[in-house]
Amino acid sequence: MNSKLYGNLIFELSKPGREGFSLPANEYGDYAVPEEMRRKDDAPLPECDEMTVVRHYTNHSGNNFGVNNGFYPLGSCTMKYNPVINEETANMAGFSDLHPLQPDCTSQGALAVYYHLQKSLAALTGLKEFTLNPFAGAHGELTGLMIIRSYHAERGDAKRTKVIVPDSAHGTNPASAAVCGLEVVEVRSTPEGVVDVEHLRTLLDDSIAGMMMTNPNTLGLFEPQIPEIAKMVHACGGLMYYDGANLNPMLGVSRPGDMGFDVMHINLHKTFSTPHGGGGPGSGPVGVREGLEHLLPRPKVVLNDGVYSVERDDKSIAVGAYLGNFAVAVRAYTYILSLGREHIKEVGPLATLNANYIKERLKDVYELPIDTICKHEFVFNGLKDKSTGVTTMDVAKRLLDYGFHAPTIYFPLLFHEALMIEPTENESLDTIDSFIDVMRQIAKEAAEEPDTVKNAPLRTPIGRVDDVLAAKHPILTYWQLLADKADNA
């Protein structure tokens, strides 16, 4: 490959006078652009021939890594394969060409998708009703907490201003609570990595609005004392909130509604397969138990006498402009229908089997702080042999040389060298065994030739970057790059 052509920015390949396009003849006449709307100078666009442009972006696209071209064991995120049928359905003209404000009578099919997805999620989680309005998991958390606040306000119980959050929770939990105007109270974990019930007991009083729990928790562990915890929180007048970001291993196994949770959100893009790397697209549906349905945000889709319609209520909480991310809803409903009632029950057990298989095959060379059965993910604390000086960051970088995306690293914060692995349910035994072989190879390299691992990656287009410098001094435009070069000349 000619690095001069493909390794540079498109601006650096620009040559004055070169063109890669031609515009059709003007059929509409000439219209003067108001002076105040005109540029003072021409836009600084690159000038390249068509083949240079095509080859440049085609070769750069090969540097992208996604679940479609490699194993992506990103713990806490469930980077699951998105079946092509999901994309085909979401791109059907009857769905993709709709406008959100067109009359209900002209969008019955789309409204039916919304309605039946709401009902499917309710059945899968054991809750009464769902809204699809939130656009992300954290948006769903905020919505759920707003519902909890509305519940207490409706009862005139203004003193409930605190929410209990475990120290192993997702970082968005305390952030969402703070945005909602609630005070965060942290409950400790036991050495076994689950909620310390005795510590929780000391935190409960009539100021508690509710408790947020991620289950399985961020360590990939099922919380065995949920029934007791729910009973305690309900006894003090609070509500139970279920963070459904880790719902993947629960499908077909257990339902939050049956455990005693009152409100929950689902990361629809995770558990129900929409590609979401790079910050989107997302969806965070929120469900509630019976008796709280009226507190869900509007608008929402209802069915009356065989006709779907959008119900609005100016008095309800509002969390979005409309009904949420429709394309994600279509993909999720397609995924649910494709698996069906029988096969969706296999998701949780297979995700759990794959994670435990990897854990058991690697725990002799990677440190396992909590050696117990996990669910969909687990956390190592770096290499078992600390004398090599090889860190979790080094292991993650070396994985790139072998064609695997790195797992989540340095999260959760409970372990200094955290390395969180989640294989999901749809990876084959061959792929998982290949990953295990590479992880073992890296452990061997760390012992025998540690500098190789410490200097990784060695086979990628860009080597190890200065992460701190990139965060503190990001170069976001070509013109900023030129300015920096000039300053350093």
Secondary structure, DSSP 4 states (H G I P E B T S, - for coil): --HHHHSS-GGGG--TT--S--PPP--S---PPPGGGS-SS--------HHHHHHHHHHHHTT---TTTS---BTTT------HHHHHHHT-HHHHT--TTS-GGG-HHHHHHHHHHHHHHHHHHT-SEEE---SSHHHHHHHHHHHHHHHHHHTT-TT--EEEEETTS-THHHHHHHHTTPEEEEEPBPTTSSB-HHHHHHH-STTEEEEEEESS-TTS---TTHHHHHHHHHHTT-EEEEEETT-GGGTTT--HHHHT-SEEEE-HHHHTT---TTT------EEE-TT-GGGS-S-EEEEETTEEEEE--TTS---SSSS--HHHHHHHHHHHHHHHHHHGGGHHHHHHHHHHHHHHHHTTTB--SS-S--SS-EEEESBS-GGG---HHHHHHHHHHTT----EES-STTSTTEEEE---SS--HHHHHHHHHHHHHHHHHHHH-HHHHHT---SSSS----HHHHHHS---SHHHHHHHHHHH-
